[in-house]
């Protein structure tokens, strides 16, 4: 029986945020305000230089998945690598 090796699990980092900030982030996502959601996430991550963010994004075609990832990366649709 063949077995596959799973990648090493990185050490977890917990980012604490106020309930109000979590609700603001949720509202931005639910309203489709991708730039606002990305801005809030960048602010949270800026406080920790060692934070690694691994994200899985799913959704229907045209739902804004690529727009979210590009916004998190600080890229516009016309930028190379977007």
C-alpha positions in Angstrom: 0.0 0.0 0.0 1.5 3.4 -1.0 1.5 6.2 1.5 1.9 9.8 0.8 3.7 12.3 3.0 1.8 15.3 4.2 3.6 18.6 4.3 4.8 19.7 7.7 2.2 21.7 9.6 3.6 25.2 10.3 3.4 26.6 13.9 0.1 28.3 14.4 -0.1 32.0 15.0 -3.2 33.4 16.6 -4.3 37.0 15.9 -6.6 38.5 18.4 -9.0 41.1 17.4 -11.8 43.0 19.1 -15.4 41.8 18.4 -16.1 45.1 16.7 -13.2 44.6 14.3 -14.3 41.0 13.5 -17.9 42.3 12.8 -16.5 45.1 10.6 -14.5 42.6 8.6 -17.5 40.3 8.3 -19.7 43.2 7.1 -17.1 44.2 4.5 -17.0 40.6 3.1 -20.8 40.1 3.2 -21.4 43.4 1.5 -18.9 42.7 -1.3 -16.6 45.6 -0.3 -13.5 43.7 -1.2 -11.1 46.7 -1.0 -12.3 47.4 2.6 -12.0 43.8 3.7 -8.5 43.5 2.2 -7.5 46.7 3.9 -8.7 45.5 7.3 -6.9 42.2 6.8 -3.7 43.9 5.8 -3.9 46.1 8.9 -4.2 43.0 11.1 -1.3 41.2 9.5 0.9 44.3 9.5 1.2 43.9 13.3 3.0 40.6 12.9 5.9 40.3 10.6 6.0 36.5 11.1 2.4 35.8 10.3 1.9 33.5 7.3 -1.6 33.6 5.8 -2.9 30.6 3.9 -6.2 31.2 2.3 -8.6 29.0 0.4 -11.2 30.9 -1.6 -14.2 29.3 -3.2 -17.2 30.6 -5.0 -19.1 30.8 -8.3 -17.6 32.3 -11.5 -17.6 36.1 -11.3 -18.1 36.2 -7.5 -14.9 38.2 -6.9 -12.4 35.5 -5.8 -9.5 36.8 -7.9 -10.4 40.4 -7.0 -10.1 39.5 -3.3 -6.7 37.8 -3.7 -5.4 40.7 -5.8 -6.7 43.2 -3.3 -4.9 41.3 -0.5 -1.8 41.4 -2.5 -2.2 45.1 -3.3 -2.5 44.5 -7.0 -5.0 45.9 -9.5 -6.4 43.8 -12.4 -4.0 45.4 -14.8 -0.9 44.7 -12.7 1.5 41.9 -13.8 1.0 38.8 -11.8 -2.6 39.7 -10.9 
